[in-house]
Amino acid sequence: MVVAAPLHDIGKIHILDAVLNKPGKLTKEEFEIMKTHTTAGEELLIHAKEELGESGYLNTVVEMAAYHHE
């Protein structure tokens, strides 16, 4: 888990910089956009598994990316 943890927010690469780096409170719409980083990360990492093959590491990373806000 310690090795996989740095990838838990990888989906944030799909969030616009204006939302990701906004100082202060997000609007409702911006917050909805921000919440999509979990599914975006899950999709990215599932694709990595398809390209690289199954591994316990990638399985853990996919789960962490998808569910770390649950």
All heavy atoms as a GROMACS GRO file, in nm:
protein
  544
    1MET      N    1   0.082  -0.118   0.000
    1MET     CA    2   0.000   0.000   0.000
    1MET      C    3   0.087   0.126   0.000
    1MET      O    4   0.055   0.223  -0.068
    1MET     CB    5  -0.092   0.000   0.122
    1MET     CG    6  -0.190   0.113   0.117
    1MET     SD    7  -0.301   0.130   0.257
    1MET     CE    8  -0.392  -0.020   0.255
    2VAL      N    9   0.196   0.123   0.071
    2VAL     CA   10   0.285   0.240   0.078
    2VAL      C   11   0.341   0.271  -0.061
    2VAL      O   12   0.351   0.388  -0.099
    2VAL     CB   13   0.399   0.215   0.179
    2VAL    CG1   14   0.503   0.324   0.173
    2VAL    CG2   15   0.342   0.204   0.319
    3VAL      N   16   0.374   0.169  -0.136
    3VAL     CA   17   0.430   0.190  -0.269
    3VAL      C   18   0.322   0.237  -0.367
    3VAL      O   19   0.349   0.317  -0.457
    3VAL     CB   20   0.496   0.060  -0.320
    3VAL    CG1   21   0.548   0.076  -0.461
    3VAL    CG2   22   0.608   0.018  -0.227
    4ALA      N   23   0.199   0.192  -0.349
    4ALA     CA   24   0.090   0.228  -0.439
    4ALA      C   25   0.029   0.365  -0.407
    4ALA      O   26  -0.026   0.430  -0.495
    4ALA     CB   27  -0.019   0.121  -0.434
    5ALA      N   28   0.039   0.410  -0.285
    5ALA     CA   29  -0.027   0.533  -0.241
    5ALA      C   30   0.004   0.656  -0.327
    5ALA      O   31  -0.087   0.736  -0.350
    5ALA     CB   32   0.005   0.560  -0.095
    6PRO      N   33   0.126   0.674  -0.375
    6PRO     CA   34   0.151   0.794  -0.456
    6PRO      C   35   0.066   0.805  -0.583
    6PRO      O   36   0.051   0.913  -0.638
    6PRO     CB   37   0.299   0.783  -0.491
    6PRO     CG   38   0.357   0.702  -0.380
    6PRO     CD   39   0.250   0.602  -0.346
    7LEU      N   40   0.008   0.695  -0.628
    7LEU     CA   41  -0.074   0.699  -0.749
    7LEU      C   42  -0.223   0.716  -0.722
    7LEU      O   43  -0.302   0.723  -0.815
    7LEU     CB   44  -0.053   0.570  -0.830
    7LEU     CG   45   0.087   0.553  -0.889
    7LEU    CD1   46   0.100   0.418  -0.957
    7LEU    CD2   47   0.118   0.664  -0.988
    8HIS      N   48  -0.262   0.729  -0.596
    8HIS     CA   49  -0.405   0.733  -0.566
    8HIS      C   50  -0.477   0.852  -0.629
    8HIS      O   51  -0.594   0.844  -0.661
    8HIS     CB   52  -0.430   0.729  -0.414
    8HIS     CG   53  -0.412   0.860  -0.346
    8HIS    ND1   54  -0.287   0.910  -0.314
    8HIS    CD2   55  -0.502   0.951  -0.304
    8HIS    CE1   56  -0.303   1.027  -0.254
    8HIS    NE2   57  -0.432   1.055  -0.247
    9ASP      N   58  -0.409   0.963  -0.653
    9ASP     CA   59  -0.469   1.082  -0.713
    9ASP      C   60  -0.429   1.102  -0.859
    9ASP      O   61  -0.442   1.213  -0.911
    9ASP     CB   62  -0.431   1.206  -0.633
    9ASP     CG   63  -0.525   1.235  -0.518
    9ASP    OD1   64  -0.640   1.185  -0.519
    9ASP    OD2   65  -0.485   1.307  -0.425
   10ILE      N   66  -0.385   0.999  -0.926
   10ILE     CA   67  -0.339   1.013  -1.065
   10ILE      C   68  -0.447   1.069  -1.157
   10ILE      O   69  -0.418   1.137  -1.254
   10ILE     CB   70  -0.283   0.880  -1.120
   10ILE    CG1   71  -0.206   0.906  -1.248
   10ILE    CG2   72  -0.393   0.776  -1.136
   10ILE    CD1   73  -0.120   0.791  -1.295
   11GLY      N   74  -0.572   1.047  -1.123
   11GLY     CA   75  -0.682   1.099  -1.204
   11GLY      C   76  -0.690   1.250  -1.208
   11GLY      O   77  -0.758   1.307  -1.294
   12LYS      N   78  -0.621   1.316  -1.118
   12LYS     CA   79  -0.622   1.463  -1.118
   12LYS      C   80  -0.557   1.522  -1.242
   12LYS      O   81  -0.576   1.640  -1.271
   12LYS     CB   82  -0.557   1.518  -0.991
   12LYS     CG   83  -0.646   1.502  -0.869
   12LYS     CD   84  -0.586   1.569  -0.748
   12LYS     CE   85  -0.682   1.561  -0.630
   12LYS     NZ   86  -0.623   1.625  -0.510
   13ILE      N   87  -0.484   1.441  -1.318
   13ILE     CA   88  -0.427   1.494  -1.443
   13ILE      C   89  -0.537   1.526  -1.543
   13ILE      O   90  -0.512   1.599  -1.639
   13ILE     CB   91  -0.322   1.399  -1.505
   13ILE    CG1   92  -0.384   1.268  -1.550
   13ILE    CG2   93  -0.207   1.375  -1.410
   13ILE    CD1   94  -0.288   1.181  -1.630
   14HIS      N   95  -0.659   1.477  -1.520
   14HIS     CA   96  -0.772   1.507  -1.608
   14HIS      C   97  -0.854   1.627  -1.560
   14HIS      O   98  -0.950   1.665  -1.625
   14HIS     CB   99  -0.863   1.385  -1.620
   14HIS     CG  100  -0.807   1.280  -1.708
   14HIS    ND1  101  -0.812   1.286  -1.845
   14HIS    CD2  102  -0.742   1.165  -1.680
   14HIS    CE1  103  -0.754   1.180  -1.896
   14HIS    NE2  104  -0.709   1.105  -1.799
   15ILE      N  105  -0.816   1.686  -1.450
   15ILE     CA  106  -0.889   1.801  -1.397
   15ILE      C  107  -0.824   1.929  -1.450
   15ILE      O  108  -0.701   1.943  -1.448
   15ILE     CB  109  -0.885   1.803  -1.241
   15ILE    CG1  110  -0.938   1.670  -1.184
   15ILE    CG2  111  -0.961   1.922  -1.186
   15ILE    CD1  112  -1.082   1.641  -1.215
   16LEU      N  113  -0.906   2.020  -1.498
   16LEU     CA  114  -0.853   2.147  -1.548
   16LEU      C  115  -0.773   2.218  -1.439
   16LEU      O  116  -0.812   2.220  -1.323
   16LEU     CB  117  -0.968   2.238  -1.591
   16LEU     CG  118  -1.052   2.192  -1.710
   16LEU    CD1  119  -1.173   2.283  -1.727
   16LEU    CD2  120  -0.968   2.191  -1.836
   17ASP      N  121  -0.661   2.277  -1.479
   17ASP     CA  122  -0.576   2.348  -1.383
   17ASP      C  123  -0.652   2.458  -1.310
   17ASP      O  124  -0.627   2.484  -1.193
   17ASP     CB  125  -0.454   2.408  -1.453
   17ASP     CG  126  -0.351   2.304  -1.491
   17ASP    OD1  127  -0.357   2.191  -1.436
   17ASP    OD2  128  -0.263   2.334  -1.574
   18ALA      N  129  -0.745   2.524  -1.379
   18ALA     CA  130  -0.822   2.631  -1.317
   18ALA      C  131  -0.904   2.580  -1.199
   18ALA      O  132  -0.923   2.651  -1.101
   18ALA     CB  133  -0.914   2.696  -1.420
   19VAL      N  134  -0.950   2.457  -1.207
   19VAL     CA  135  -1.026   2.397  -1.097
   19VAL      C  136  -0.930   2.339  -0.994
   19VAL      O  137  -0.943   2.363  -0.874
   19VAL     CB  138  -1.122   2.288  -1.149
   19VAL    CG1  139  -1.191   2.215  -1.034
   19VAL    CG2  140  -1.225   2.348  -1.244
   20LEU      N  141  -0.832   2.266  -1.040
   20LEU     CA  142  -0.739   2.198  -0.951
   20LEU      C  143  -0.661   2.295  -0.863
   20LEU      O  144  -0.639   2.270  -0.745
   20LEU     CB  145  -0.642   2.113  -1.034
   20LEU     CG  146  -0.550   2.020  -0.959
   20LEU    CD1  147  -0.627   1.916  -0.880
   20LEU    CD2  148  -0.456   1.950  -1.057
   21ASN      N  149  -0.621   2.406  -0.920
   21ASN     CA  150  -0.536   2.502  -0.848
   21ASN      C  151  -0.612   2.625  -0.798
   21ASN      O  152  -0.550   2.723  -0.757
   21ASN     CB  153  -0.420   2.547  -0.938
   21ASN     CG  154  -0.333   2.431  -0.978
   21ASN    OD1  155  -0.307   2.341  -0.900
   21ASN    ND2  156  -0.289   2.431  -1.103
   22LYS      N  157  -0.742   2.621  -0.802
   22LYS     CA  158  -0.821   2.736  -0.762
   22LYS      C  159  -0.800   2.767  -0.613
   22LYS      O  160  -0.816   2.680  -0.528
   22LYS     CB  161  -0.970   2.710  -0.787
   22LYS     CG  162  -1.057   2.827  -0.746
   22LYS     CD  163  -1.204   2.797  -0.766
   22LYS     CE  164  -1.288   2.915  -0.719
   22LYS     NZ  165  -1.431   2.886  -0.735
   23PRO      N  166  -0.765   2.889  -0.583
   23PRO     CA  167  -0.757   2.926  -0.442
   23PRO      C  168  -0.898   2.945  -0.387
   23PRO      O  169  -0.987   2.990  -0.458
   23PRO     CB  170  -0.679   3.057  -0.444
   23PRO     CG  171  -0.702   3.114  -0.580
   23PRO     CD  172  -0.724   2.997  -0.672
   24GLY      N  173  -0.918   2.906  -0.266
   24GLY     CA  174  -1.050   2.925  -0.206
   24GLY      C  175  -1.144   2.810  -0.235
   24GLY      O  176  -1.106   2.705  -0.287
   25LYS      N  177  -1.269   2.832  -0.203
   25LYS     CA  178  -1.372   2.729  -0.212
   25LYS      C  179  -1.417   2.706  -0.356
   25LYS      O  180  -1.431   2.800  -0.434
   25LYS     CB  181  -1.491   2.771  -0.125
   25LYS     CG  182  -1.594   2.665  -0.107
   25LYS     CD  183  -1.700   2.708  -0.008
   25LYS     CE  184  -1.803   2.596   0.006
   25LYS     NZ  185  -1.903   2.627   0.108
   26LEU      N  186  -1.439   2.578  -0.388
   26LEU     CA  187  -1.490   2.543  -0.520
   26LEU      C  188  -1.642   2.566  -0.525
   26LEU      O  189  -1.711   2.548  -0.425
   26LEU     CB  190  -1.462   2.396  -0.551
   26LEU     CG  191  -1.316   2.352  -0.556
   26LEU    CD1  192  -1.307   2.201  -0.575
   26LEU    CD2  193  -1.241   2.424  -0.664
   27THR      N  194  -1.692   2.598  -0.645
   27THR     CA  195  -1.836   2.605  -0.664
   27THR      C  196  -1.890   2.462  -0.667
   27THR      O  197  -1.813   2.364  -0.674
   27THR     CB  198  -1.872   2.673  -0.797
   27THR    OG1  199  -1.824   2.591  -0.905
   27THR    CG2  200  -1.812   2.813  -0.806
   28LYS      N  201  -2.021   2.446  -0.665
   28LYS     CA  202  -2.080   2.312  -0.674
   28LYS      C  203  -2.036   2.243  -0.802
   28LYS      O  204  -2.004   2.124  -0.802
   28LYS     CB  205  -2.233   2.319  -0.669
   28LYS     CG  206  -2.289   2.342  -0.533
   28LYS     CD  207  -2.441   2.335  -0.538
   28LYS     CE  208  -2.499   2.355  -0.399
   28LYS     NZ  209  -2.645   2.339  -0.399
   29GLU      N  210  -2.037   2.316  -0.912
   29GLU     CA  211  -1.998   2.259  -1.040
   29GLU      C  212  -1.851   2.217  -1.040
   29GLU      O  213  -1.815   2.110  -1.089
   29GLU     CB  214  -2.023   2.360  -1.153
   29GLU     CG  215  -2.169   2.391  -1.177
   29GLU     CD  216  -2.226   2.496  -1.080
   29GLU    OE1  217  -2.148   2.566  -1.010
   29GLU    OE2  218  -2.349   2.504  -1.072
   30GLU      N  219  -1.765   2.301  -0.984
   30GLU     CA  220  -1.623   2.269  -0.976
   30GLU      C  221  -1.600   2.148  -0.886
   30GLU      O  222  -1.516   2.063  -0.917
   30GLU     CB  223  -1.544   2.389  -0.924
   30GLU     CG  224  -1.539   2.504  -1.021
   30GLU     CD  225  -1.490   2.633  -0.958
   30GLU    OE1  226  -1.501   2.650  -0.834
   30GLU    OE2  227  -1.441   2.719  -1.034
   31PHE      N  228  -1.674   2.140  -0.778
   31PHE     CA  229  -1.659   2.025  -0.688
   31PHE      C  230  -1.701   1.896  -0.759
   31PHE      O  231  -1.637   1.792  -0.743
   31PHE     CB  232  -1.740   2.045  -0.560
   31PHE     CG  233  -1.716   1.939  -0.457
   31PHE    CD1  234  -1.590   1.920  -0.403
   31PHE    CD2  235  -1.819   1.857  -0.414
   31PHE    CE1  236  -1.567   1.821  -0.308
   31PHE    CE2  237  -1.797   1.758  -0.320
   31PHE     CZ  238  -1.671   1.740  -0.267
   32GLU      N  239  -1.807   1.903  -0.839
   32GLU     CA  240  -1.849   1.785  -0.917
   32GLU      C  241  -1.740   1.743  -1.014
   32GLU      O  242  -1.713   1.624  -1.032
   32GLU     CB  243  -1.981   1.812  -0.990
   32GLU     CG  244  -2.101   1.823  -0.900
   32GLU     CD  245  -2.125   1.698  -0.815
   32GLU    OE1  246  -2.117   1.586  -0.870
   32GLU    OE2  247  -2.149   1.714  -0.694
   33ILE      N  248  -1.675   1.841  -1.077
   33ILE     CA  249  -1.563   1.811  -1.166
   33ILE      C  250  -1.449   1.746  -1.088
   33ILE      O  251  -1.392   1.646  -1.130
   33ILE     CB  252  -1.514   1.939  -1.237
   33ILE    CG1  253  -1.620   1.988  -1.336
   33ILE    CG2  254  -1.380   1.917  -1.306
   33ILE    CD1  255  -1.595   2.128  -1.389
   34MET      N  256  -1.417   1.802  -0.973
   34MET     CA  257  -1.307   1.749  -0.891
   34MET      C  258  -1.333   1.605  -0.850
   34MET      O  259  -1.240   1.522  -0.847
   34MET     CB  260  -1.288   1.836  -0.767
   34MET     CG  261  -1.170   1.797  -0.683
   34MET     SD  262  -1.012   1.816  -0.765
   34MET     CE  263  -0.986   1.990  -0.739
   35LYS      N  264  -1.457   1.572  -0.821
   35LYS     CA  265  -1.489   1.435  -0.778
   35LYS      C  266  -1.466   1.332  -0.888
   35LYS      O  267  -1.450   1.214  -0.858
   35LYS     CB  268  -1.634   1.427  -0.730
   35LYS     CG  269  -1.656   1.500  -0.598
   35LYS     CD  270  -1.790   1.469  -0.533
   35LYS     CE  271  -1.908   1.506  -0.614
   35LYS     NZ  272  -2.036   1.488  -0.543
   36THR      N  273  -1.457   1.374  -1.012
   36THR     CA  274  -1.435   1.279  -1.121
   36THR      C  275  -1.293   1.224  -1.125
   36THR      O  276  -1.266   1.131  -1.201
   36THR     CB  277  -1.470   1.341  -1.259
   36THR    OG1  278  -1.377   1.446  -1.288
   36THR    CG2  279  -1.612   1.392  -1.263
   37HIS      N  280  -1.202   1.281  -1.044
   37HIS     CA  281  -1.064   1.233  -1.050
   37HIS      C  282  -1.052   1.087  -1.006
   37HIS      O  283  -0.960   1.018  -1.049
   37HIS     CB  284  -0.969   1.323  -0.969
   37HIS     CG  285  -0.964   1.297  -0.822
   37HIS    ND1  286  -1.056   1.348  -0.734
   37HIS    CD2  287  -0.877   1.224  -0.748
   37HIS    CE1  288  -1.025   1.308  -0.613
   37HIS    NE2  289  -0.917   1.234  -0.617
   38THR      N  290  -1.145   1.039  -0.925
   38THR     CA  291  -1.136   0.899  -0.881
   38THR      C  292  -1.165   0.803  -0.996
   38THR      O  293  -1.091   0.706  -1.016
   38THR     CB  294  -1.230   0.872  -0.763
   38THR    OG1  295  -1.364   0.906  -0.799
   38THR    CG2  296  -1.189   0.953  -0.641
   39THR      N  297  -1.271   0.831  -1.071
   39THR     CA  298  -1.303   0.742  -1.184
   39THR      C  299  -1.203   0.759  -1.298
   39THR      O  300  -1.170   0.662  -1.365
   39THR     CB  301  -1.447   0.765  -1.235
   39THR    OG1  302  -1.467   0.904  -1.260
   39THR    CG2  303  -1.549   0.718  -1.133
   40ALA      N  304  -1.154   0.881  -1.316
   40ALA     CA  305  -1.051   0.903  -1.420
   40ALA      C  306  -0.925   0.824  -1.386
   40ALA      O  307  -0.865   0.760  -1.473
   40ALA     CB  308  -1.020   1.052  -1.433
   41GLY      N  309  -0.885   0.827  -1.260
   41GLY     CA  310  -0.768   0.750  -1.217
   41GLY      C  311  -0.789   0.601  -1.232
   41GLY      O  312  -0.699   0.529  -1.277
   42GLU      N  313  -0.908   0.555  -1.195
   42GLU     CA  314  -0.939   0.413  -1.209
   42GLU      C  315  -0.928   0.372  -1.356
   42GLU      O  316  -0.866   0.269  -1.388
   42GLU     CB  317  -1.079   0.386  -1.156
   42GLU     CG  318  -1.121   0.241  -1.170
   42GLU     CD  319  -1.264   0.218  -1.123
   42GLU    OE1  320  -1.347   0.310  -1.132
   42GLU    OE2  321  -1.291   0.106  -1.080
   43GLU      N  322  -0.984   0.451  -1.446
   43GLU     CA  323  -0.979   0.419  -1.589
   43GLU      C  324  -0.836   0.417  -1.641
   43GLU      O  325  -0.798   0.328  -1.718
   43GLU     CB  326  -1.064   0.519  -1.667
   43GLU     CG  327  -1.212   0.503  -1.643
   43GLU     CD  328  -1.295   0.615  -1.704
   43GLU    OE1  329  -1.240   0.693  -1.785
   43GLU    OE2  330  -1.414   0.624  -1.670
   44LEU      N  331  -0.756   0.515  -1.601
   44LEU     CA  332  -0.615   0.518  -1.644
   44LEU      C  333  -0.541   0.393  -1.599
   44LEU      O  334  -0.465   0.332  -1.676
   44LEU     CB  335  -0.545   0.640  -1.584
   44LEU     CG  336  -0.568   0.774  -1.650
   44LEU    CD1  337  -0.517   0.886  -1.559
   44LEU    CD2  338  -0.496   0.778  -1.783
   45LEU      N  339  -0.563   0.355  -1.475
   45LEU     CA  340  -0.490   0.241  -1.420
   45LEU      C  341  -0.542   0.107  -1.472
   45LEU      O  342  -0.465   0.012  -1.485
   45LEU     CB  343  -0.492   0.248  -1.268
   45LEU     CG  344  -0.412   0.369  -1.215
   45LEU    CD1  345  -0.446   0.397  -1.070
   45LEU    CD2  346  -0.264   0.349  -1.235
   46ILE      N  347  -0.670   0.099  -1.503
   46ILE     CA  348  -0.722  -0.022  -1.568
   46ILE      C  349  -0.656  -0.037  -1.704
   46ILE      O  350  -0.617  -0.148  -1.744
   46ILE     CB  351  -0.875  -0.018  -1.577
   46ILE    CG1  352  -0.936  -0.043  -1.439
   46ILE    CG2  353  -0.927  -0.120  -1.678
   46ILE    CD1  354  -1.086  -0.022  -1.432
   47HIS      N  355  -0.643   0.074  -1.775
   47HIS     CA  356  -0.574   0.070  -1.904
   47HIS      C  357  -0.429   0.024  -1.886
   47HIS      O  358  -0.378  -0.055  -1.966
   47HIS     CB  359  -0.579   0.206  -1.972
   47HIS     CG  360  -0.510   0.210  -2.104
   47HIS    ND1  361  -0.559   0.145  -2.215
   47HIS    CD2  362  -0.393   0.267  -2.143
   47HIS    CE1  363  -0.476   0.163  -2.317
   47HIS    NE2  364  -0.375   0.238  -2.275
   48ALA      N  365  -0.363   0.070  -1.781
   48ALA     CA  366  -0.225   0.027  -1.754
   48ALA      C  367  -0.222  -0.124  -1.731
   48ALA      O  368  -0.130  -0.192  -1.780
   48ALA     CB  369  -0.170   0.100  -1.632
   49LYS      N  370  -0.320  -0.176  -1.657
   49LYS     CA  371  -0.326  -0.321  -1.634
   49LYS      C  372  -0.343  -0.396  -1.765
   49LYS      O  373  -0.283  -0.502  -1.785
   49LYS     CB  374  -0.442  -0.356  -1.541
   49LYS     CG  375  -0.413  -0.338  -1.395
   49LYS     CD  376  -0.531  -0.366  -1.305
   49LYS     CE  377  -0.608  -0.491  -1.338
   49LYS     NZ  378  -0.711  -0.523  -1.240
   50GLU      N  379  -0.425  -0.343  -1.855
   50GLU     CA  380  -0.446  -0.408  -1.985
   50GLU      C  381  -0.316  -0.410  -2.066
   50GLU      O  382  -0.287  -0.507  -2.136
   50GLU     CB  383  -0.555  -0.335  -2.063
   50GLU     CG  384  -0.694  -0.352  -2.003
   50GLU     CD  385  -0.797  -0.259  -2.062
   50GLU    OE1  386  -0.762  -0.173  -2.146
   50GLU    OE2  387  -0.914  -0.270  -2.023
   51GLU      N  388  -0.240  -0.303  -2.057
   51GLU     CA  389  -0.114  -0.294  -2.131
   51GLU      C  390  -0.001  -0.374  -2.067
   51GLU      O  391   0.080  -0.435  -2.136
   51GLU     CB  392  -0.071  -0.147  -2.144
   51GLU     CG  393  -0.162  -0.062  -2.229
   51GLU     CD  394  -0.162  -0.103  -2.375
   51GLU    OE1  395  -0.053  -0.130  -2.429
   51GLU    OE2  396  -0.271  -0.110  -2.434
   52LEU      N  397   0.004  -0.372  -1.934
   52LEU     CA  398   0.117  -0.433  -1.863
   52LEU      C  399   0.089  -0.573  -1.810
   52LEU      O  400   0.182  -0.644  -1.772
   52LEU     CB  401   0.159  -0.343  -1.746
   52LEU     CG  402   0.203  -0.202  -1.784
   52LEU    CD1  403   0.221  -0.117  -1.660
   52LEU    CD2  404   0.330  -0.207  -1.868
   53GLY      N  405  -0.038  -0.610  -1.802
   53GLY     CA  406  -0.074  -0.740  -1.747
   53GLY      C  407  -0.113  -0.729  -1.601
   53GLY      O  408  -0.086  -0.630  -1.534
   54GLU      N  409  -0.177  -0.833  -1.554
   54GLU     CA  410  -0.223  -0.839  -1.415
   54GLU      C  411  -0.107  -0.838  -1.318
   54GLU      O  412  -0.003  -0.898  -1.344
   54GLU     CB  413  -0.306  -0.966  -1.393
   54GLU     CG  414  -0.443  -0.964  -1.453
   54GLU     CD  415  -0.538  -0.872  -1.380
   54GLU    OE1  416  -0.534  -0.862  -1.256
   54GLU    OE2  417  -0.620  -0.809  -1.448
   55SER      N  418  -0.127  -0.768  -1.209
   55SER     CA  419  -0.030  -0.774  -1.099
   55SER      C  420  -0.101  -0.731  -0.971
   55SER      O  421  -0.196  -0.653  -0.975
   55SER     CB  422   0.090  -0.684  -1.125
   55SER     OG  423   0.062  -0.549  -1.098
   56GLY      N  424  -0.057  -0.783  -0.861
   56GLY     CA  425  -0.113  -0.745  -0.732
   56GLY      C  426  -0.096  -0.596  -0.707
   56GLY      O  427  -0.184  -0.530  -0.652
   57TYR      N  428   0.018  -0.542  -0.749
   57TYR     CA  429   0.045  -0.400  -0.733
   57TYR      C  430  -0.059  -0.316  -0.807
   57TYR      O  431  -0.121  -0.226  -0.750
   57TYR     CB  432   0.185  -0.367  -0.782
   57TYR     CG  433   0.215  -0.219  -0.789
   57TYR    CD1  434   0.239  -0.148  -0.672
   57TYR    CD2  435   0.217  -0.152  -0.910
   57TYR    CE1  436   0.266  -0.011  -0.677
   57TYR    CE2  437   0.243  -0.016  -0.916
   57TYR     CZ  438   0.267   0.053  -0.800
   57TYR     OH  439   0.292   0.188  -0.806
   58LEU      N  440  -0.080  -0.346  -0.935
   58LEU     CA  441  -0.176  -0.268  -1.013
   58LEU      C  442  -0.318  -0.287  -0.963
   58LEU      O  443  -0.397  -0.193  -0.964
   58LEU     CB  444  -0.166  -0.303  -1.162
   58LEU     CG  445  -0.043  -0.247  -1.233
   58LEU    CD1  446  -0.035  -0.299  -1.376
   58LEU    CD2  447  -0.044  -0.095  -1.233
   59ASN      N  448  -0.351  -0.406  -0.917
   59ASN     CA  449  -0.484  -0.427  -0.860
   59ASN      C  450  -0.505  -0.337  -0.739
   59ASN      O  451  -0.611  -0.276  -0.723
   59ASN     CB  452  -0.504  -0.574  -0.821
   59ASN     CG  453  -0.514  -0.664  -0.940
   59ASN    OD1  454  -0.549  -0.623  -1.050
   59ASN    ND2  455  -0.479  -0.790  -0.921
   60THR      N  456  -0.405  -0.326  -0.655
   60THR     CA  457  -0.413  -0.240  -0.536
   60THR      C  458  -0.425  -0.093  -0.576
   60THR      O  459  -0.506  -0.019  -0.520
   60THR     CB  460  -0.289  -0.261  -0.446
   60THR    OG1  461  -0.285  -0.397  -0.404
   60THR    CG2  462  -0.293  -0.170  -0.324
   61VAL      N  463  -0.345  -0.051  -0.673
   61VAL     CA  464  -0.347   0.088  -0.717
   61VAL      C  465  -0.483   0.125  -0.776
   61VAL      O  466  -0.537   0.233  -0.749
   61VAL     CB  467  -0.234   0.117  -0.817
   61VAL    CG1  468  -0.245   0.255  -0.876
   61VAL    CG2  469  -0.099   0.100  -0.752
   62VAL      N  470  -0.541   0.036  -0.855
   62VAL     CA  471  -0.673   0.063  -0.913
   62VAL      C  472  -0.775   0.083  -0.802
   62VAL      O  473  -0.854   0.178  -0.805
   62VAL     CB  474  -0.716  -0.052  -1.008
   62VAL    CG1  475  -0.863  -0.037  -1.046
   62VAL    CG2  476  -0.630  -0.053  -1.133
   63GLU      N  477  -0.774  -0.004  -0.703
   63GLU     CA  478  -0.868   0.006  -0.591
   63GLU      C  479  -0.847   0.137  -0.514
   63GLU      O  480  -0.944   0.204  -0.477
   63GLU     CB  481  -0.852  -0.113  -0.496
   63GLU     CG  482  -0.888  -0.246  -0.558
   63GLU     CD  483  -1.037  -0.263  -0.577
   63GLU    OE1  484  -1.114  -0.226  -0.486
   63GLU    OE2  485  -1.077  -0.312  -0.685
   64MET      N  486  -0.722   0.173  -0.490
   64MET     CA  487  -0.694   0.297  -0.416
   64MET      C  488  -0.741   0.419  -0.492
   64MET      O  489  -0.799   0.511  -0.435
   64MET     CB  490  -0.546   0.307  -0.385
   64MET     CG  491  -0.499   0.208  -0.281
   64MET     SD  492  -0.322   0.216  -0.252
   64MET     CE  493  -0.312   0.362  -0.151
   65ALA      N  494  -0.716   0.422  -0.621
   65ALA     CA  495  -0.757   0.537  -0.703
   65ALA      C  496  -0.908   0.550  -0.707
   65ALA      O  497  -0.963   0.660  -0.697
   65ALA     CB  498  -0.701   0.524  -0.845
   66ALA      N  499  -0.976   0.438  -0.718
   66ALA     CA  500  -1.121   0.439  -0.732
   66ALA      C  501  -1.195   0.471  -0.603
   66ALA      O  502  -1.298   0.539  -0.606
   66ALA     CB  503  -1.169   0.305  -0.788
   67TYR      N  504  -1.144   0.426  -0.491
   67TYR     CA  505  -1.223   0.429  -0.367
   67TYR      C  506  -1.164   0.507  -0.252
   67TYR      O  507  -1.213   0.498  -0.140
   67TYR     CB  508  -1.252   0.285  -0.321
   67TYR     CG  509  -1.322   0.205  -0.427
   67TYR    CD1  510  -1.260   0.096  -0.487
   67TYR    CD2  511  -1.449   0.239  -0.470
   67TYR    CE1  512  -1.323   0.022  -0.586
   67TYR    CE2  513  -1.513   0.167  -0.569
   67TYR     CZ  514  -1.450   0.058  -0.626
   67TYR     OH  515  -1.512  -0.013  -0.725
   68HIS      N  516  -1.061   0.586  -0.274
   68HIS     CA  517  -0.996   0.653  -0.161
   68HIS      C  518  -1.080   0.764  -0.097
   68HIS      O  519  -1.046   0.812   0.010
   68HIS     CB  520  -0.857   0.703  -0.197
   68HIS     CG  521  -0.852   0.817  -0.294
   68HIS    ND1  522  -0.855   0.799  -0.430
   68HIS    CD2  523  -0.842   0.951  -0.274
   68HIS    CE1  524  -0.848   0.915  -0.490
   68HIS    NE2  525  -0.840   1.011  -0.397
   69HIS      N  526  -1.191   0.802  -0.156
   69HIS     CA  527  -1.280   0.899  -0.093
   69HIS      C  528  -1.408   0.837  -0.041
   69HIS      O  529  -1.498   0.908   0.006
   69HIS     CB  530  -1.315   1.012  -0.191
   69HIS     CG  531  -1.203   1.108  -0.211
   69HIS    ND1  532  -1.165   1.200  -0.117
   69HIS    CD2  533  -1.117   1.126  -0.316
   69HIS    CE1  534  -1.064   1.271  -0.162
   69HIS    NE2  535  -1.031   1.227  -0.283
   70GLU      N  536  -1.418   0.706  -0.047
   70GLU     CA  537  -1.539   0.637   0.002
   70GLU      C  538  -1.540   0.631   0.152
   70GLU      O  539  -1.446   0.629   0.219
   70GLU     CB  540  -1.547   0.496  -0.056
   70GLU     CG  541  -1.560   0.495  -0.206
   70GLU     CD  542  -1.687   0.560  -0.260
   70GLU    OE1  543  -1.794   0.543  -0.197
   70GLU    OE2  544  -1.679   0.628  -0.360
   0.00000   0.00000   0.00000
